[in-house]
């Protein structure tokens, strides 16, 4: 069937609500970063300030599979509205807190809502879009993530400097309220009936596994990779993962259906999502730091300097979404994206303290093009390989893999960066307390030491990207063995769109 070119008003309104929700949830992971120093100062919590970001990431990742499964069982629209409401209530709470423990607790609640918003948004695309249209819609979400990664820190800085850091949270309320009203009117209410009991045990074990993984990746370098705390977390997480298998096999309605993991079209893309996000977030998080430290630009200018990356990401997302209307092209698009992304990392591995702005912009553009082609294809491939009843659980698997991959990539790159920097600056004792998250550290050095430190930091950043390149090589190998499924289309309950029928593997 030829891909449909028009979009009904109802679907357009529904997509508008979903895009706003993704924007809010994505911004909330980035907008707080530039406000953290002021938050720590106002709430007197410098020692535990890292938990403000970690709490959101931990909670949103832990609840992702449960939200996805509950959506499959009881209807995604009502769960989506509930998760958005939780997110908005928690946003208000974050903006009104009086101390750091209150903020961390509110961030946990916000993560619970944000995790549901993200996974249910991706799954709802399966309810409102035919397989030939899904790639185009998923591409919109990927573009929103790219924009949020750059715009978020800029907005956080503006709110902190001009208004108050509390507006980094309170801004969610008017935007979220609009999204909530549109969603309530426009999203299709797909009827679902189930007599199965919720898999509370499996959900709790999975949440504990996610908690362990996030704590290990987020705090491994700080606590020490060989410390009893990290080793204990690793042992407990592995043990829970082993025990989860028989629990899910015997559950009436498992959070993660075991049969799903027998399909390479679910497992393969999820692994690719993990490695691709690990590489992507090492770029999105640490390139602005490189620009601020090595080139001495402000946080605002570093965001502007990253615009070529965002432009490449948005353009490639849009084009890949259109090309992916033909299921047979999915693997080729995925391989092309991973290869271009790998080329971008290899180019970034050549940057130094003297690399000029034009060269950097070209490297950023190429990297952005590669980054943009992967997420949409991964999600579309998985959604096209499962029946409608499992769309939520399947979307949750990919979202879960992305979140863990992002935390893993940031943690590994931070270790590579700090280790490489320390190795090249052992003769500069003034840098003993260097923190890659504080661009002012090097700027305060004596002039004689500053040039050496800048070159060392640039070299450590470049070497970090060289070491991250093999993760994408692994993704390429996985993609070579991937055979995306093609679904036929018929009439749909949503005006103007077709729906899914049986899955037919394609060569």
N, C-alpha and C positions, 0 to 999 in steps of 0.2 A: 504493500500500500504506500502511496506517495505521502511523504511527510506533509502534515497540514501546516499552512502558512499563517492562517489567521488565528486569533485568540479571542474567545468570547469575553464579554465584559465581566462576567462572573469570575472567570479564571484569572483575568487581569487583576481584579480587586483582591482575590485570594492571594495571588503572588505578591502583591504590594504589601499585604499584611505579613506574609512570611519573610519577605526581604527586610522589613523593618525589625522583625524579631531577631533575625540573624545579625543584623547590624548592631542591635543593642547587646546581644550576648557576646558578639565578637569584640565590640568596643570595651566591654567591661573587663576583658582580659588585658587590654593595652592602655586604656585611658588612665588607670590608676598608677602606672609605673612612674610617671614624672611627678606625681603628687606624693609619693611615699616619703621623701625627706621631710616635707612640711607636715604630713600626717604624724610622723614619728616625733617631730618637735612639739606639735600641739597636744598630742596625747601622751607624751613622755614615754615612748615605747621603742627606743632605738634597737634594743636587744632582740625584740620579737617582731620587728616590722616585716620580716620576710613572710610571716604567716598571713599577712593581709592578702598577698597574691596566692600563696600556696593553698590557703583555705578554700578559695573559690575554685581553683583548678582541681583540688582533691575531691570536693563535693560534686562538682559537675561531672567529673569522670566516673565517680563511684555510682552515681544514680542513673547513668546513661542506659545501661541494659534494662533496668527495671522500668523506666519510662517507656522504652521501646516496646517491651512485652506487654505492659498494661495498655498501651495504645492498640496493640493487636487484639487484645482480649475485650476491651470495653469501648473502643472507638477513639480514634486519634484526636478528633476535634475537641471533645470535652477535656481530654488530658492536656491538650495544647493550651486551652483557655486557662486551665487550672495552673499549669506550670508558669504561664505568663503572669498570672495574678500573684503567685508566690514571689516571682522575681521582682515585681513592682513593689510589693509590700516590703521585701527585704531591702530594696534600693532606698526607700524612704527611711527605714531603720538605720542603714549605713550613713545616711546624711544627717541623722540626729544623734548619733552616739556621743558619749562623753568620755569614754576611755577605750584603750586598745582591746581588752577582752570583749567588750561589747561589739566592737567593729569586726573582730575575727568571727564571733558568733553570727553576726549579721551576714558576713561574707559567705559563711557556710550555707546559710539559708538561701542566699542569692545564688550560689552555685547549684543548689538543688533545683531551683527554678530554671536557671540558665541551661543546665544540662538537658532538662526536658524540652525546653524551647528548641534547642539545636537538633536533637535527634528526631523529635516529632515533626519539625519543619521538613527535614530531608525525607521522612517517611510519608508525609502528607503529599509530597510531589507525586508519589505513586498513586495516590487517590485521585488527584486532579489532572494528571498528565498521562498521556499514552507513552509507550516506550520510545517512539520516534521523537517525542517532544521532550523527554526527560533530560537529555543531555543539555539542551538549550537552557532549561530552567535551572539545572544544577550549576551551570556555568555562571548564572547570575549570583548565586550564593558564594561561589568561589571568588568572584570579583569583589563582593562585599567584604570578605575576609581580608583580601589584599589591601583594600582601601582602609579598613579599620586598623590594620597593622601600622599604617603610617599616620593616619589622621588621629588615632587614639592618643598617642603621646603628645601630639600638638595641642589637642583640645585640653588634655590634662594639664599641660603647662599654662595655657591661657586661663583656665578656670582657677588654677592655684595662684597665679600672679595677679590676675585682675579681679577675681571675685573671692572664691573660697574653694578649697579642695572638696568641700561637701557637695559642690555642684557637679563634680565628676560622677556622683551617684544620683543626685536629685534630677539631673537632666533626663534620666531614664523615664521619669513619670509621665511627662506630656507626650513623648514619642510613643512610649509603651501603651498609653491609654488609647491613642489613635489606632495603633496596631490591633489592640484588643477589640475595639468596636468594629473595625473592618472585618477581622477574623470571625467574630460572632455572626456577622451577617453573610459573609461570602464563602466561608469554608464549607465543603459538603459534609453532611452528617451521615457517614457510612454506618449503617446498622450492624451491630455485632452482638451475638449471643454466645455465652459460654457458661458452662456449669463447673468448669475446672477450678480448683483452688489455686490461688496465687502461690507461686514458688518462693515463699519467704526465705527458706533455708538457702536455696541457690542464690537468691538476690543478696542475702546477707554475706555469704561467702564471696560472691563476686565483688561486692563493695569493699570487703576487707582486702581482697587481692589488689583492687585498684588503689586503695589507700596505701598498701605496702609499696606498690610500684612507684607511686607519686612521691612518697617520702624518700625512697631510695634514690630516685633520680634527682629530686629537688635538693636533698640535704646530704647526699653522699660525700661530696667534696668538702662541705663544711664540717660534718661530724667525723670524717675520715672513712675512706672506703674499707679499711680493715678494722674499724672500731666494732666493739661488741654490739652496739645498737644497729649498725647497718648489716652486719653479718646475721644478727638475729632476725632482722626484718626480711632478709633474703631467704633464710631458712623457712620462716613462717609462711612467706608468700608462695614459695615453691610447694610446700606441704599442702597448703590450701588449694592450689591449682590442681594438684594430683587428686585430692579428695573430691574436688568439684565434679570430676568426670562421672563417677558412679552416682552422685547425688542427682545430677541432671538427667542421667539415663533412667532413673526411677521416678522422676517427677512427672505428674500428670500434665502440667503445662510449664515445661522448663523455660527459664529466662533465656537460656541459650540452647535451642533445640540441637541435640547431638547430630541429627541427620544433616543439619546445615554445615557442620564441619567436615562432613564427608565429601562436600562439593568443593572442588578446586576453584570454581568461579566465585566462591565466597572467601575461602581461606587465602587464595593467591592475591586478590585485590586488597584484602585487609593487611597482609604482610607488606604489600607495596605501599599502602597508605602509611604504614608505620615508618618505613625507611624514607619515604618522600617527605613526610612531615618533619622527621628528624633533621634532614638537610635543609628544608625550607625555613624552619624556625631558627636554625643556626645563622641563617642569612638575615632574616627579618629582625632578630633581636640584637645581633652583634655588629652588623654593618653600621648602624647609626652610632654605636659606641666608637667604632674605628674612626668615623668621620669627626666626631666631637673631640676625641683625644688626639689623633694624629694630625688632622687638618685644622683643629682649633675652631670649628664652627659651633654655633649655638644649637640647642635642641631643635629649634624651629627650622634653622637652615639645614640641619642634617635630614629632617623630614622632607624638605623641598628637594634636596639632592637625591633622595630615594625615589622621586617621582618617575624617572625612566623605568625603574623596576615595576612600579605599579602600572604604568602604561603598558608595558610588555605583558604583564599578568592579565590585565583586563582584556586586552586585544586578543591574546591567545585563548583565554577562556571563552570569549564570544565566538571566535572562529571554530574552536574545537567543539563547542556546543552545537553548532550548525552542522558540522561534518559528521558528528556522532549520530545524526538521525538515521544513518545507515549502520546497523549493528556490526556489519562486517568490518567497519573502519575502526572500531573501538581499540583493538590491540595495536594497530598501526599508529593511532594518535597517541596512545599511552607510551609506546616505545619512542616515538619522536620526542614527546615531552621529557621523558627521562634522559634521553641522549642530549637534548639541548640543555637541560638542567645540569647534567654532568659537565658539559662543556663550560657552562657558566661558573661552576665551582672551580674547575681547573684554571679558568681565567682569573678568578678571584685569588687563587693561590699564588699569583704573580704580583699582587699589589705590594707597594712599599710606601715609605714615608713621602717620596717625591712623585708618586703617580698623580698625573694631572686630572682635572675634573672631567675633561672630554673623554679620556680613556675610561675613567671610572663609570661615567654615564653609559658608555657602550657596553661595558661588562654588566652593569645593573640591568640594562634592557634585555640582553641575552638571557641572563638568569631569570628575569621575570617571565619571559616567554616560556621557558621550560617549566617553571613552577606552575604557571597557569593552566597547562594542558593536562595535568595529572589528576587533581582531585575530582573533577567532574566525571572523568572516564571511570575512575575507581567506583564511585557511588552508583553510576548508571549501570555498570557491569554487574554489580551485586544485585541491584534491584530488579534487573531483567532476568535474573537466574533463580528467583524464589517466587512462590505463589503469593498472591495478595495478602493472605492471612499472616504471612511471616515478614512483611515489609518492615514493620517496626523493629523486630528483633534483628533482621539483617542490617538495617541502617544503623542500629546501635552498635553492632560489631565493628563496622567501619569507623564510626565516630569514636568508639572506645580506642581502636588502634591508632587513630589520628592523635588523640589526646595524649596517650602514652608515648607515642613517637615524638611529639612536640617536646614533652618534658625530658625525654631521653636525649634528644638532640641538643637542647639548651644546656643540660647538665654535662654532657660529654664535651661540648665545645668549650664550656667554661673551664673545665679541667684542662683541656688542651691549651687554651689561651693562657691561663695562669701558670701552667707548668712551663710552657715555652717562653713566656715573658720572664719568669723567675730564672730560667736557665741562662738567659742572655744578659741578666742584670745583677749577677751575684756580686759584682764589684761596686754596686751602688747601694750601700746599706740604707740610704734614706727611703728606698722603695720597699722596705720590709713589710709595710702594711698596705701595699697597693691593693686596690679593689677595682676590678674592671667595671663595676657598676657606678663608679664615681669618676667622671671625666676630669674633675679638678685635681686629681692626685698628681698627675705629671706636671700640670701647669704651675704648681707651687714649688717645683724643683728649682735649684740653682741652674743658671743658664748652661754651665759646663756639663751638667748631667742630663739636661733636658733632651738634647739631640740624640744622645745614645739611647735614652729611654723611648723616645718616639720611634726610632728605627727598630728597636727591640719589640715594641708593641705591634708595629706594622708587620714585622716578620712573623711574630707569634700568631697574628690573625691569619696571615696568608698560609702558614703551615697548618693551622687548624682546618682551613677549608680543603687543603690537600688531603688531610687525614679523613675528612668527612666524605670525600669523593667515593670511596669504596662502598658506602651505604647505597648510593645510587647505582653503582655497578651491580650490587645484589638485586636491586629492584629491576634492573634490565634483564637479568637472568630469569627472575621470576616471571616477568612479562612474556618472555619467549615461550613459556609453557602454558600461557593463558589462552583459553578458547572461549571468548564471550558468547553468551546465549542470545538468541534472537527470539523475540516474542511476536506473535501475530496480533492483530488488532481488530476489534469489532466496535460495536456501539457502546457508549458510556452513559452513565447517569448524569454526568457533568456535561452541560450543553457545549457543543462545539468541539468535543474531544472524543478520541477513541479510548478503549480500555484494553486490558491484558487478557490473553487467553493462555493456551498451553505453551510451555517452554520447549523450544527446539534447538539443540546444540548446533553450532555452526563450526565449520572447520576454519 
